[in-house]
């Protein structure tokens, strides 16, 4: 019985802190930080300090993606790819570098419903920072987690 009570006490904050985020709420949170350029279905294009950042959601799959294009993937050298993988490990934190459709992206992926407002604002600025810091520090924040090689 004691273990059951302890489990309940430990899980209660997790269960009660769920944000039940959805596309509509998420779109509005981001609109407080960035300008909505256009919207189509489950996707929104924002502009933040001259950078286009895209939000794509799938409520059925409970997923969201925030992303900004950096450059053509064909321009990347083997050394560039090594740096990006190292940055994903210790400097990119929650946002990451990724390649899709022959484009290098800064991307943040998360379960949608569990997302908190503070997390998405932080994610927006991490994606922005990864784009701006590409080619220099490759960092998404001032924090570096670990020490690289």
Secondary structure as UniProt FT lines:
FT   HELIX           2..16
FT   HELIX           23..31
FT   TURN            32..33
FT   STRAND          35..40
FT   TURN            41..42
FT   STRAND          43..48
FT   TURN            49..50
FT   STRAND          51..58
FT   TURN            59..62
FT   STRAND          63..72
FT   HELIX           73..75
FT   HELIX           78..90
FT   TURN            93..94
FT   STRAND          96..100
FT   TURN            101..102
FT   STRAND          103..111
FT   TURN            113..114
FT   HELIX           117..132
FT   TURN            133..137
//
